[in-house]
Amino acid sequence: MPRFMSLIHVDEKNAPAEGPSPELMQRMGALLEEITKAGVMLDTAGLAPTSQGTRVTWSGGKLSVTDGPFTESKEVIGGYAILQTKDKAEAIEWTKRFLQVHEEYWTITSEIREIAEG
């Protein structure tokens, strides 16, 4: 069965400063338990804000290191999930359910990509 990575893009400028609400965390926990019991979820995690990140770039034969925050970034990867599903359509359906547990004021997008095997 194919594996897919769901990259969760978050608009850090519009995300609640206090983070996810307790109600959101409860809904998310219930859904993640369901996905795991279904044998679909292989791994998932949220990521620290860009203010705590570092970019390492290789360009023109030279390395550069830049500490966050990255002001030019509107949307950043805020988390990920690795899913194993029968096809891309099933991965999309689980991802839709994940996005729908969020309150209306969140602006999040998920990019779903198949993991290249071998």
Biopython code that builds the backbone (N, CA, C, O; Angstrom):
import numpy as np
from Bio.PDB.StructureBuilder import StructureBuilder

atoms = [
    (1, "MET", "N", (0.849, -1.189, 0.000)),
    (1, "MET", "CA", (0.000, 0.000, 0.000)),
    (1, "MET", "C", (0.884, 1.237, 0.000)),
    (1, "MET", "O", (1.906, 1.278, 0.685)),
    (2, "PRO", "N", (0.489, 2.243, -0.768)),
    (2, "PRO", "CA", (1.307, 3.453, -0.851)),
    (2, "PRO", "C", (1.267, 4.268, 0.442)),
    (2, "PRO", "O", (0.305, 4.223, 1.209)),
    (3, "ARG", "N", (2.353, 5.015, 0.649)),
    (3, "ARG", "CA", (2.440, 5.920, 1.790)),
    (3, "ARG", "C", (2.400, 7.350, 1.258)),
    (3, "ARG", "O", (2.915, 7.646, 0.180)),
    (4, "PHE", "N", (1.785, 8.216, 2.031)),
    (4, "PHE", "CA", (1.648, 9.623, 1.661)),
    (4, "PHE", "C", (2.086, 10.486, 2.827)),
    (4, "PHE", "O", (1.869, 10.143, 3.989)),
    (5, "MET", "N", (2.708, 11.616, 2.501)),
    (5, "MET", "CA", (3.030, 12.606, 3.519)),
    (5, "MET", "C", (2.064, 13.773, 3.341)),
    (5, "MET", "O", (1.904, 14.315, 2.247)),
    (6, "SER", "N", (1.441, 14.134, 4.426)),
    (6, "SER", "CA", (0.567, 15.299, 4.456)),
    (6, "SER", "C", (1.339, 16.400, 5.180)),
    (6, "SER", "O", (1.598, 16.300, 6.379)),
    (7, "LEU", "N", (1.702, 17.445, 4.445)),
    (7, "LEU", "CA", (2.422, 18.589, 5.014)),
    (7, "LEU", "C", (1.391, 19.657, 5.360)),
    (7, "LEU", "O", (0.681, 20.147, 4.482)),
    (8, "ILE", "N", (1.310, 20.010, 6.617)),
    (8, "ILE", "CA", (0.310, 20.967, 7.084)),
    (8, "ILE", "C", (0.914, 22.366, 7.055)),
    (8, "ILE", "O", (1.826, 22.673, 7.822)),
    (9, "HIS", "N", (0.401, 23.208, 6.166)),
    (9, "HIS", "CA", (0.861, 24.585, 6.043)),
    (9, "HIS", "C", (-0.035, 25.476, 6.905)),
    (9, "HIS", "O", (-1.261, 25.415, 6.809)),
    (10, "VAL", "N", (0.580, 26.293, 7.735)),
    (10, "VAL", "CA", (-0.136, 27.182, 8.642)),
    (10, "VAL", "C", (0.301, 28.614, 8.372)),
    (10, "VAL", "O", (1.486, 28.873, 8.164)),
    (11, "ASP", "N", (-0.642, 29.539, 8.373)),
    (11, "ASP", "CA", (-0.321, 30.958, 8.282)),
    (11, "ASP", "C", (-0.004, 31.422, 9.701)),
    (11, "ASP", "O", (-0.913, 31.696, 10.485)),
    (12, "GLU", "N", (1.294, 31.510, 10.034)),
    (12, "GLU", "CA", (1.696, 31.861, 11.400)),
    (12, "GLU", "C", (1.201, 33.234, 11.829)),
    (12, "GLU", "O", (0.967, 33.463, 13.015)),
    (13, "LYS", "N", (1.039, 34.140, 10.888)),
    (13, "LYS", "CA", (0.592, 35.487, 11.243)),
    (13, "LYS", "C", (-0.866, 35.512, 11.692)),
    (13, "LYS", "O", (-1.270, 36.406, 12.436)),
    (14, "ASN", "N", (-1.660, 34.535, 11.244)),
    (14, "ASN", "CA", (-3.077, 34.501, 11.587)),
    (14, "ASN", "C", (-3.430, 33.396, 12.574)),
    (14, "ASN", "O", (-4.592, 33.268, 12.960)),
    (15, "ALA", "N", (-2.460, 32.602, 12.986)),
    (15, "ALA", "CA", (-2.726, 31.531, 13.951)),
    (15, "ALA", "C", (-2.884, 32.135, 15.345)),
    (15, "ALA", "O", (-2.241, 33.136, 15.661)),
    (16, "PRO", "N", (-3.726, 31.541, 16.174)),
    (16, "PRO", "CA", (-3.890, 32.056, 17.534)),
    (16, "PRO", "C", (-2.569, 32.023, 18.295)),
    (16, "PRO", "O", (-1.867, 31.012, 18.279)),
    (17, "ALA", "N", (-2.231, 33.115, 18.954)),
    (17, "ALA", "CA", (-0.971, 33.213, 19.697)),
    (17, "ALA", "C", (-0.874, 32.150, 20.784)),
    (17, "ALA", "O", (0.215, 31.663, 21.088)),
    (18, "GLU", "N", (-2.007, 31.795, 21.365)),
    (18, "GLU", "CA", (-2.022, 30.803, 22.438)),
    (18, "GLU", "C", (-2.016, 29.370, 21.910)),
    (18, "GLU", "O", (-1.986, 28.421, 22.693)),
    (19, "GLY", "N", (-2.043, 29.213, 20.608)),
    (19, "GLY", "CA", (-2.018, 27.877, 20.017)),
    (19, "GLY", "C", (-3.408, 27.271, 19.927)),
    (19, "GLY", "O", (-4.407, 27.970, 20.097)),
    (20, "PRO", "N", (-3.475, 25.986, 19.664)),
    (20, "PRO", "CA", (-4.771, 25.311, 19.524)),
    (20, "PRO", "C", (-5.565, 25.340, 20.829)),
    (20, "PRO", "O", (-4.996, 25.268, 21.918)),
    (21, "SER", "N", (-6.868, 25.447, 20.703)),
    (21, "SER", "CA", (-7.751, 25.442, 21.871)),
    (21, "SER", "C", (-7.815, 24.037, 22.468)),
    (21, "SER", "O", (-7.532, 23.058, 21.778)),
    (22, "PRO", "N", (-8.186, 23.931, 23.750)),
    (22, "PRO", "CA", (-8.349, 22.600, 24.358)),
    (22, "PRO", "C", (-9.387, 21.750, 23.614)),
    (22, "PRO", "O", (-9.234, 20.534, 23.494)),
    (23, "GLU", "N", (-10.435, 22.400, 23.120)),
    (23, "GLU", "CA", (-11.467, 21.671, 22.376)),
    (23, "GLU", "C", (-10.907, 21.110, 21.069)),
    (23, "GLU", "O", (-11.212, 19.979, 20.690)),
    (24, "LEU", "N", (-10.085, 21.910, 20.384)),
    (24, "LEU", "CA", (-9.446, 21.436, 19.152)),
    (24, "LEU", "C", (-8.535, 20.252, 19.458)),
    (24, "LEU", "O", (-8.552, 19.253, 18.739)),
    (25, "MET", "N", (-7.747, 20.358, 20.511)),
    (25, "MET", "CA", (-6.840, 19.269, 20.861)),
    (25, "MET", "C", (-7.615, 17.988, 21.185)),
    (25, "MET", "O", (-7.157, 16.890, 20.866)),
    (26, "GLN", "N", (-8.768, 18.122, 21.807)),
    (26, "GLN", "CA", (-9.593, 16.952, 22.125)),
    (26, "GLN", "C", (-10.129, 16.324, 20.835)),
    (26, "GLN", "O", (-10.051, 15.108, 20.658)),
    (27, "ARG", "N", (-10.672, 17.150, 19.935)),
    (27, "ARG", "CA", (-11.189, 16.627, 18.663)),
    (27, "ARG", "C", (-10.070, 15.980, 17.848)),
    (27, "ARG", "O", (-10.251, 14.910, 17.267)),
    (28, "MET", "N", (-8.902, 16.650, 17.813)),
    (28, "MET", "CA", (-7.769, 16.133, 17.062)),
    (28, "MET", "C", (-7.305, 14.804, 17.650)),
    (28, "MET", "O", (-7.010, 13.866, 16.910)),
    (29, "GLY", "N", (-7.239, 14.720, 18.971)),
    (29, "GLY", "CA", (-6.828, 13.481, 19.624)),
    (29, "GLY", "C", (-7.753, 12.323, 19.282)),
    (29, "GLY", "O", (-7.295, 11.210, 19.023)),
    (30, "ALA", "N", (-9.056, 12.587, 19.283)),
    (30, "ALA", "CA", (-10.032, 11.538, 18.944)),
    (30, "ALA", "C", (-9.855, 11.073, 17.500)),
    (30, "ALA", "O", (-9.889, 9.875, 17.219)),
    (31, "LEU", "N", (-9.667, 12.026, 16.585)),
    (31, "LEU", "CA", (-9.478, 11.654, 15.178)),
    (31, "LEU", "C", (-8.168, 10.898, 14.982)),
    (31, "LEU", "O", (-8.134, 9.904, 14.257)),
    (32, "LEU", "N", (-7.094, 11.353, 15.619)),
    (32, "LEU", "CA", (-5.814, 10.660, 15.476)),
    (32, "LEU", "C", (-5.892, 9.241, 16.035)),
    (32, "LEU", "O", (-5.264, 8.331, 15.494)),
    (33, "GLU", "N", (-6.649, 9.044, 17.101)),
    (33, "GLU", "CA", (-6.843, 7.696, 17.640)),
    (33, "GLU", "C", (-7.594, 6.832, 16.623)),
    (33, "GLU", "O", (-7.243, 5.671, 16.413)),
    (34, "GLU", "N", (-8.625, 7.398, 15.995)),
    (34, "GLU", "CA", (-9.393, 6.662, 14.986)),
    (34, "GLU", "C", (-8.514, 6.287, 13.789)),
    (34, "GLU", "O", (-8.560, 5.154, 13.312)),
    (35, "ILE", "N", (-7.712, 7.247, 13.304)),
    (35, "ILE", "CA", (-6.841, 6.994, 12.152)),
    (35, "ILE", "C", (-5.805, 5.925, 12.494)),
    (35, "ILE", "O", (-5.493, 5.068, 11.667)),
    (36, "THR", "N", (-5.277, 5.978, 13.707)),
    (36, "THR", "CA", (-4.275, 5.001, 14.136)),
    (36, "THR", "C", (-4.893, 3.610, 14.237)),
    (36, "THR", "O", (-4.303, 2.636, 13.769)),
    (37, "LYS", "N", (-6.084, 3.510, 14.846)),
    (37, "LYS", "CA", (-6.767, 2.216, 14.965)),
    (37, "LYS", "C", (-7.117, 1.635, 13.598)),
    (37, "LYS", "O", (-7.173, 0.416, 13.436)),
    (38, "ALA", "N", (-7.353, 2.505, 12.616)),
    (38, "ALA", "CA", (-7.660, 2.045, 11.253)),
    (38, "ALA", "C", (-6.410, 1.555, 10.525)),
    (38, "ALA", "O", (-6.499, 1.035, 9.412)),
    (39, "GLY", "N", (-5.240, 1.722, 11.158)),
    (39, "GLY", "CA", (-3.995, 1.269, 10.542)),
    (39, "GLY", "C", (-3.458, 2.198, 9.475)),
    (39, "GLY", "O", (-2.597, 1.810, 8.686)),
    (40, "VAL", "N", (-3.964, 3.435, 9.443)),
    (40, "VAL", "CA", (-3.591, 4.399, 8.406)),
    (40, "VAL", "C", (-2.435, 5.292, 8.857)),
    (40, "VAL", "O", (-1.526, 5.572, 8.076)),
    (41, "MET", "N", (-2.467, 5.738, 10.107)),
    (41, "MET", "CA", (-1.468, 6.687, 10.612)),
    (41, "MET", "C", (-0.168, 5.969, 10.963)),
    (41, "MET", "O", (-0.153, 5.074, 11.809)),
    (42, "LEU", "N", (0.914, 6.365, 10.312)),
    (42, "LEU", "CA", (2.227, 5.809, 10.619)),
    (42, "LEU", "C", (3.017, 6.717, 11.536)),
    (42, "LEU", "O", (3.765, 6.237, 12.388)),
    (43, "ASP", "N", (2.863, 8.040, 11.373)),
    (43, "ASP", "CA", (3.576, 9.002, 12.213)),
    (43, "ASP", "C", (2.932, 10.371, 12.016)),
    (43, "ASP", "O", (2.413, 10.671, 10.942)),
    (44, "THR", "N", (2.969, 11.194, 13.055)),
    (44, "THR", "CA", (2.464, 12.558, 12.960)),
    (44, "THR", "C", (3.082, 13.400, 14.062)),
    (44, "THR", "O", (3.429, 12.887, 15.126)),
    (45, "ALA", "N", (3.218, 14.694, 13.805)),
    (45, "ALA", "CA", (3.721, 15.613, 14.825)),
    (45, "ALA", "C", (3.508, 17.044, 14.356)),
    (45, "ALA", "O", (3.455, 17.329, 13.160)),
    (46, "GLY", "N", (3.389, 17.928, 15.324)),
    (46, "GLY", "CA", (3.411, 19.357, 15.046)),
    (46, "GLY", "C", (4.853, 19.832, 15.113)),
    (46, "GLY", "O", (5.707, 19.160, 15.692)),
    (47, "LEU", "N", (5.124, 20.977, 14.528)),
    (47, "LEU", "CA", (6.470, 21.535, 14.516)),
    (47, "LEU", "C", (6.502, 22.847, 15.292)),
    (47, "LEU", "O", (5.508, 23.571, 15.344)),
    (48, "ALA", "N", (7.643, 23.146, 15.889)),
    (48, "ALA", "CA", (7.835, 24.404, 16.602)),
    (48, "ALA", "C", (7.730, 25.566, 15.611)),
    (48, "ALA", "O", (7.923, 25.359, 14.413)),
    (49, "PRO", "N", (7.431, 26.772, 16.075)),
    (49, "PRO", "CA", (7.323, 27.928, 15.176)),
    (49, "PRO", "C", (8.655, 28.256, 14.504)),
    (49, "PRO", "O", (9.719, 27.850, 14.971)),
    (50, "THR", "N", (8.574, 28.997, 13.402)),
    (50, "THR", "CA", (9.781, 29.355, 12.659)),
    (50, "THR", "C", (10.740, 30.195, 13.487)),
    (50, "THR", "O", (11.935, 30.227, 13.195)),
    (51, "SER", "N", (10.245, 30.872, 14.510)),
    (51, "SER", "CA", (11.133, 31.664, 15.369)),
    (51, "SER", "C", (12.173, 30.776, 16.057)),
    (51, "SER", "O", (13.215, 31.262, 16.498)),
    (52, "GLN", "N", (11.891, 29.497, 16.145)),
    (52, "GLN", "CA", (12.814, 28.552, 16.763)),
    (52, "GLN", "C", (13.574, 27.724, 15.724)),
    (52, "GLN", "O", (14.340, 26.830, 16.084)),
    (53, "GLY", "N", (13.365, 28.018, 14.442)),
    (53, "GLY", "CA", (13.977, 27.229, 13.375)),
    (53, "GLY", "C", (15.257, 27.833, 12.831)),
    (53, "GLY", "O", (15.598, 28.979, 13.124)),
    (54, "THR", "N", (15.951, 27.052, 12.043)),
    (54, "THR", "CA", (17.172, 27.465, 11.358)),
    (54, "THR", "C", (17.131, 26.917, 9.942)),
    (54, "THR", "O", (16.760, 25.763, 9.728)),
    (55, "ARG", "N", (17.510, 27.739, 8.981)),
    (55, "ARG", "CA", (17.619, 27.297, 7.586)),
    (55, "ARG", "C", (19.082, 27.160, 7.214)),
    (55, "ARG", "O", (19.891, 28.048, 7.485)),
    (56, "VAL", "N", (19.411, 26.049, 6.597)),
    (56, "VAL", "CA", (20.750, 25.822, 6.064)),
    (56, "VAL", "C", (20.593, 25.752, 4.550)),
    (56, "VAL", "O", (19.845, 24.920, 4.036)),
    (57, "THR", "N", (21.298, 26.627, 3.838)),
    (57, "THR", "CA", (21.151, 26.749, 2.385)),
    (57, "THR", "C", (22.475, 26.461, 1.695)),
    (57, "THR", "O", (23.534, 26.896, 2.145)),
    (58, "TRP", "N", (22.398, 25.728, 0.605)),
    (58, "TRP", "CA", (23.540, 25.480, -0.272)),
    (58, "TRP", "C", (23.251, 26.205, -1.570)),
    (58, "TRP", "O", (22.294, 25.867, -2.267)),
    (59, "SER", "N", (24.068, 27.207, -1.910)),
    (59, "SER", "CA", (23.855, 27.983, -3.127)),
    (59, "SER", "C", (25.196, 28.515, -3.610)),
    (59, "SER", "O", (25.977, 29.058, -2.828)),
    (60, "GLY", "N", (25.455, 28.356, -4.894)),
    (60, "GLY", "CA", (26.687, 28.867, -5.472)),
    (60, "GLY", "C", (27.933, 28.235, -4.870)),
    (60, "GLY", "O", (28.993, 28.860, -4.829)),
    (61, "GLY", "N", (27.809, 27.007, -4.407)),
    (61, "GLY", "CA", (28.948, 26.316, -3.822)),
    (61, "GLY", "C", (29.279, 26.727, -2.403)),
    (61, "GLY", "O", (30.350, 26.397, -1.894)),
    (62, "LYS", "N", (28.360, 27.452, -1.751)),
    (62, "LYS", "CA", (28.600, 27.910, -0.379)),
    (62, "LYS", "C", (27.410, 27.583, 0.505)),
    (62, "LYS", "O", (26.266, 27.551, 0.052)),
    (63, "LEU", "N", (27.702, 27.339, 1.779)),
    (63, "LEU", "CA", (26.671, 27.113, 2.779)),
    (63, "LEU", "C", (26.377, 28.406, 3.525)),
    (63, "LEU", "O", (27.284, 29.196, 3.790)),
    (64, "SER", "N", (25.119, 28.621, 3.860)),
    (64, "SER", "CA", (24.752, 29.720, 4.749)),
    (64, "SER", "C", (23.763, 29.187, 5.768)),
    (64, "SER", "O", (22.987, 28.276, 5.480)),
    (65, "VAL", "N", (23.797, 29.760, 6.957)),
    (65, "VAL", "CA", (22.916, 29.361, 8.044)),
    (65, "VAL", "C", (22.178, 30.597, 8.521)),
    (65, "VAL", "O", (22.797, 31.610, 8.848)),
    (66, "THR", "N", (20.835, 30.515, 8.561)),
    (66, "THR", "CA", (19.999, 31.645, 8.973)),
    (66, "THR", "C", (19.044, 31.183, 10.054)),
    (66, "THR", "O", (18.317, 30.206, 9.871)),
    (67, "ASP", "N", (19.041, 31.884, 11.187)),
    (67, "ASP", "CA", (18.105, 31.576, 12.259)),
    (67, "ASP", "C", (16.778, 32.284, 12.016)),
    (67, "ASP", "O", (16.742, 33.378, 11.453)),
    (68, "GLY", "N", (15.674, 31.642, 12.451)),
    (68, "GLY", "CA", (14.347, 32.227, 12.329)),
    (68, "GLY", "C", (14.151, 33.337, 13.338)),
    (68, "GLY", "O", (15.008, 33.540, 14.199)),
    (69, "PRO", "N", (13.047, 34.061, 13.257)),
    (69, "PRO", "CA", (11.920, 33.769, 12.365)),
    (69, "PRO", "C", (12.202, 34.212, 10.934)),
    (69, "PRO", "O", (13.074, 35.042, 10.677)),
    (70, "PHE", "N", (11.457, 33.647, 10.036)),
    (70, "PHE", "CA", (11.633, 33.929, 8.617)),
    (70, "PHE", "C", (10.489, 34.823, 8.160)),
    (70, "PHE", "O", (9.423, 34.340, 7.778)),
    (71, "THR", "N", (10.721, 36.123, 8.204)),
    (71, "THR", "CA", (9.664, 37.108, 7.960)),
    (71, "THR", "C", (9.090, 37.031, 6.561)),
    (71, "THR", "O", (7.941, 37.423, 6.354)),
    (72, "GLU", "N", (9.854, 36.536, 5.586)),
    (72, "GLU", "CA", (9.339, 36.458, 4.220)),
    (72, "GLU", "C", (8.364, 35.303, 4.034)),
    (72, "GLU", "O", (7.727, 35.199, 2.986)),
    (73, "SER", "N", (8.236, 34.429, 5.040)),
    (73, "SER", "CA", (7.352, 33.274, 4.940)),
    (73, "SER", "C", (5.961, 33.639, 5.424)),
    (73, "SER", "O", (5.789, 34.052, 6.571)),
    (74, "LYS", "N", (4.958, 33.488, 4.553)),
    (74, "LYS", "CA", (3.587, 33.688, 4.979)),
    (74, "LYS", "C", (3.049, 32.382, 5.542)),
    (74, "LYS", "O", (2.536, 32.343, 6.660)),
    (75, "GLU", "N", (3.169, 31.318, 4.767)),
    (75, "GLU", "CA", (2.740, 30.009, 5.231)),
    (75, "GLU", "C", (3.962, 29.148, 5.489)),
    (75, "GLU", "O", (4.911, 29.145, 4.705)),
    (76, "VAL", "N", (3.930, 28.423, 6.588)),
    (76, "VAL", "CA", (5.045, 27.554, 6.945)),
    (76, "VAL", "C", (4.489, 26.160, 7.246)),
    (76, "VAL", "O", (3.294, 25.995, 7.493)),
    (77, "ILE", "N", (5.361, 25.179, 7.222)),
    (77, "ILE", "CA", (4.937, 23.834, 7.577)),
    (77, "ILE", "C", (4.830, 23.777, 9.098)),
    (77, "ILE", "O", (5.825, 23.927, 9.808)),
    (78, "GLY", "N", (3.625, 23.562, 9.580)),
    (78, "GLY", "CA", (3.362, 23.541, 11.014)),
    (78, "GLY", "C", (3.281, 22.138, 11.575)),
    (78, "GLY", "O", (3.249, 21.954, 12.791)),
    (79, "GLY", "N", (3.248, 21.141, 10.693)),
    (79, "GLY", "CA", (3.170, 19.758, 11.140)),
    (79, "GLY", "C", (3.130, 18.835, 9.944)),
    (79, "GLY", "O", (3.139, 19.274, 8.793)),
    (80, "TYR", "N", (3.084, 17.551, 10.237)),
    (80, "TYR", "CA", (3.054, 16.560, 9.160)),
    (80, "TYR", "C", (2.353, 15.304, 9.657)),
    (80, "TYR", "O", (2.190, 15.091, 10.858)),
    (81, "ALA", "N", (1.951, 14.490, 8.714)),
    (81, "ALA", "CA", (1.442, 13.152, 9.011)),
    (81, "ALA", "C", (1.904, 12.235, 7.894)),
    (81, "ALA", "O", (1.931, 12.629, 6.728)),
    (82, "ILE", "N", (2.263, 11.024, 8.247)),
    (82, "ILE", "CA", (2.584, 10.012, 7.254)),
    (82, "ILE", "C", (1.483, 8.967, 7.327)),
    (82, "ILE", "O", (1.272, 8.333, 8.361)),
    (83, "LEU", "N", (0.791, 8.801, 6.218)),
    (83, "LEU", "CA", (-0.363, 7.913, 6.127)),
    (83, "LEU", "C", (-0.064, 6.768, 5.170)),
    (83, "LEU", "O", (0.644, 6.950, 4.179)),
    (84, "GLN", "N", (-0.600, 5.597, 5.465)),
    (84, "GLN", "CA", (-0.520, 4.475, 4.537)),
    (84, "GLN", "C", (-1.955, 4.107, 4.182)),
    (84, "GLN", "O", (-2.716, 3.626, 5.022)),
    (85, "THR", "N", (-2.304, 4.339, 2.934)),
    (85, "THR", "CA", (-3.679, 4.150, 2.489)),
    (85, "THR", "C", (-3.708, 3.332, 1.207)),
    (85, "THR", "O", (-2.673, 3.084, 0.589)),
    (86, "LYS", "N", (-4.918, 2.912, 0.812)),
    (86, "LYS", "CA", (-5.026, 2.108, -0.407)),
    (86, "LYS", "C", (-4.747, 2.943, -1.649)),
    (86, "LYS", "O", (-4.308, 2.412, -2.669)),
    (87, "ASP", "N", (-5.001, 4.267, -1.569)),
    (87, "ASP", "CA", (-4.745, 5.146, -2.706)),
    (87, "ASP", "C", (-4.759, 6.603, -2.245)),
    (87, "ASP", "O", (-5.024, 6.894, -1.079)),
    (88, "LYS", "N", (-4.470, 7.509, -3.174)),
    (88, "LYS", "CA", (-4.411, 8.936, -2.844)),
    (88, "LYS", "C", (-5.771, 9.472, -2.404)),
    (88, "LYS", "O", (-5.840, 10.339, -1.533)),
    (89, "ALA", "N", (-6.846, 8.967, -2.993)),
    (89, "ALA", "CA", (-8.187, 9.432, -2.636)),
    (89, "ALA", "C", (-8.468, 9.199, -1.148)),
    (89, "ALA", "O", (-9.060, 10.052, -0.487)),
    (90, "GLU", "N", (-8.044, 8.047, -0.624)),
    (90, "GLU", "CA", (-8.254, 7.777, 0.800)),
    (90, "GLU", "C", (-7.409, 8.716, 1.663)),
    (90, "GLU", "O", (-7.873, 9.190, 2.700)),
    (91, "ALA", "N", (-6.171, 8.986, 1.240)),
    (91, "ALA", "CA", (-5.317, 9.930, 1.977)),
    (91, "ALA", "C", (-5.963, 11.317, 2.012)),
    (91, "ALA", "O", (-5.919, 12.001, 3.034)),
    (92, "ILE", "N", (-6.554, 11.722, 0.907)),
    (92, "ILE", "CA", (-7.234, 13.024, 0.839)),
    (92, "ILE", "C", (-8.430, 13.053, 1.795)),
    (92, "ILE", "O", (-8.641, 14.051, 2.484)),
    (93, "GLU", "N", (-9.207, 11.980, 1.843)),
    (93, "GLU", "CA", (-10.378, 11.945, 2.726)),
    (93, "GLU", "C", (-9.977, 12.062, 4.195)),
    (93, "GLU", "O", (-10.605, 12.813, 4.942)),
    (94, "TRP", "N", (-8.941, 11.333, 4.623)),
    (94, "TRP", "CA", (-8.484, 11.450, 6.009)),
    (94, "TRP", "C", (-7.974, 12.867, 6.285)),
    (94, "TRP", "O", (-8.214, 13.415, 7.361)),
    (95, "THR", "N", (-7.280, 13.453, 5.324)),
    (95, "THR", "CA", (-6.747, 14.804, 5.504)),
    (95, "THR", "C", (-7.875, 15.827, 5.607)),
    (95, "THR", "O", (-7.797, 16.753, 6.415)),
    (96, "LYS", "N", (-8.910, 15.672, 4.807)),
    (96, "LYS", "CA", (-10.067, 16.571, 4.908)),
    (96, "LYS", "C", (-10.657, 16.517, 6.313)),
    (96, "LYS", "O", (-10.988, 17.550, 6.894)),
    (97, "ARG", "N", (-10.786, 15.322, 6.849)),
    (97, "ARG", "CA", (-11.337, 15.181, 8.202)),
    (97, "ARG", "C", (-10.441, 15.868, 9.224)),
    (97, "ARG", "O", (-10.936, 16.495, 10.161)),
    (98, "PHE", "N", (-9.120, 15.755, 9.052)),
    (98, "PHE", "CA", (-8.189, 16.420, 9.964)),
    (98, "PHE", "C", (-8.371, 17.938, 9.903)),
    (98, "PHE", "O", (-8.441, 18.593, 10.943)),
    (99, "LEU", "N", (-8.445, 18.495, 8.710)),
    (99, "LEU", "CA", (-8.599, 19.948, 8.567)),
    (99, "LEU", "C", (-9.917, 20.422, 9.172)),
    (99, "LEU", "O", (-9.974, 21.506, 9.753)),
    (100, "GLN", "N", (-10.978, 19.621, 9.043)),
    (100, "GLN", "CA", (-12.297, 20.033, 9.513)),
    (100, "GLN", "C", (-12.443, 20.027, 11.030)),
    (100, "GLN", "O", (-13.429, 20.564, 11.533)),
    (101, "VAL", "N", (-11.511, 19.447, 11.783)),
    (101, "VAL", "CA", (-11.620, 19.526, 13.255)),
    (101, "VAL", "C", (-11.207, 20.901, 13.765)),
    (101, "VAL", "O", (-11.474, 21.233, 14.920)),
    (102, "HIS", "N", (-10.558, 21.710, 12.922)),
    (102, "HIS", "CA", (-10.104, 23.050, 13.320)),
    (102, "HIS", "C", (-11.260, 24.043, 13.308)),
    (102, "HIS", "O", (-12.201, 23.914, 12.525)),
    (103, "GLU", "N", (-11.172, 25.039, 14.192)),
    (103, "GLU", "CA", (-12.167, 26.106, 14.216)),
    (103, "GLU", "C", (-12.074, 26.927, 12.930)),
    (103, "GLU", "O", (-11.062, 26.886, 12.229)),
    (104, "GLU", "N", (-13.133, 27.666, 12.629)),
    (104, "GLU", "CA", (-13.213, 28.424, 11.377)),
    (104, "GLU", "C", (-12.138, 29.492, 11.234)),
    (104, "GLU", "O", (-11.798, 29.858, 10.109)),
    (105, "TYR", "N", (-11.590, 30.007, 12.335)),
    (105, "TYR", "CA", (-10.613, 31.092, 12.235)),
    (105, "TYR", "C", (-9.229, 30.612, 11.824)),
    (105, "TYR", "O", (-8.367, 31.440, 11.532)),
    (106, "TRP", "N", (-8.985, 29.312, 11.789)),
    (106, "TRP", "CA", (-7.696, 28.787, 11.329)),
    (106, "TRP", "C", (-7.611, 28.871, 9.807)),
    (106, "TRP", "O", (-8.602, 28.647, 9.112)),
    (107, "THR", "N", (-6.432, 29.193, 9.296)),
    (107, "THR", "CA", (-6.158, 29.119, 7.857)),
    (107, "THR", "C", (-5.041, 28.096, 7.699)),
    (107, "THR", "O", (-3.874, 28.382, 7.969)),
    (108, "ILE", "N", (-5.415, 26.908, 7.260)),
    (108, "ILE", "CA", (-4.446, 25.830, 7.088)),
    (108, "ILE", "C", (-4.687, 25.130, 5.761)),
    (108, "ILE", "O", (-5.816, 25.040, 5.281)),
    (109, "THR", "N", (-3.627, 24.647, 5.195)),
    (109, "THR", "CA", (-3.665, 23.917, 3.926)),
    (109, "THR", "C", (-2.820, 22.672, 4.106)),
    (109, "THR", "O", (-1.801, 22.700, 4.796)),
    (110, "SER", "N", (-3.237, 21.597, 3.496)),
    (110, "SER", "CA", (-2.431, 20.383, 3.534)),
    (110, "SER", "C", (-1.994, 20.031, 2.121)),
    (110, "SER", "O", (-2.806, 19.971, 1.199)),
    (111, "GLU", "N", (-0.709, 19.803, 1.972)),
    (111, "GLU", "CA", (-0.147, 19.332, 0.703)),
    (111, "GLU", "C", (0.097, 17.838, 0.867)),
    (111, "GLU", "O", (0.856, 17.425, 1.744)),
    (112, "ILE", "N", (-0.539, 17.031, 0.033)),
    (112, "ILE", "CA", (-0.432, 15.576, 0.128)),
    (112, "ILE", "C", (0.436, 15.079, -1.021)),
    (112, "ILE", "O", (0.154, 15.325, -2.194)),
    (113, "ARG", "N", (1.502, 14.372, -0.649)),
    (113, "ARG", "CA", (2.422, 13.859, -1.672)),
    (113, "ARG", "C", (2.753, 12.411, -1.376)),
    (113, "ARG", "O", (3.003, 12.041, -0.229)),
    (114, "GLU", "N", (2.752, 11.591, -2.423)),
    (114, "GLU", "CA", (3.116, 10.193, -2.251)),
    (114, "GLU", "C", (4.614, 10.097, -1.974)),
    (114, "GLU", "O", (5.422, 10.809, -2.571)),
    (115, "ILE", "N", (4.959, 9.207, -1.066)),
    (115, "ILE", "CA", (6.368, 8.982, -0.751)),
    (115, "ILE", "C", (6.941, 8.057, -1.806)),
    (115, "ILE", "O", (6.439, 6.952, -2.011)),
    (116, "ALA", "N", (7.991, 8.506, -2.475)),
    (116, "ALA", "CA", (8.635, 7.722, -3.536)),
    (116, "ALA", "C", (9.337, 6.529, -2.901)),
    (116, "ALA", "O", (10.194, 6.692, -2.033)),
    (117, "GLU", "N", (8.979, 5.366, -3.327)),
    (117, "GLU", "CA", (9.564, 4.129, -2.787)),
    (117, "GLU", "C", (10.704, 3.653, -3.657)),
    (117, "GLU", "O", (10.625, 3.690, -4.885)),
    (118, "GLY", "N", (11.759, 3.209, -3.013)),
    (118, "GLY", "CA", (12.835, 2.497, -3.603)),
    (118, "GLY", "C", (13.740, 3.073, -4.566)),
    (118, "GLY", "O", (14.653, 2.395, -5.038)),
]
sb = StructureBuilder()
sb.init_structure("model")
sb.init_model(0)
sb.init_chain("A")
sb.init_seg("    ")
for serial, (resi, resn, name, xyz) in enumerate(atoms, 1):
    if name == "N":
        sb.init_residue(resn, " ", resi, " ")
    sb.init_atom(name, np.array(xyz, "f"), 0.0, 1.0, " ", f" {name:<3s}", serial, name[0])
structure = sb.get_structure()
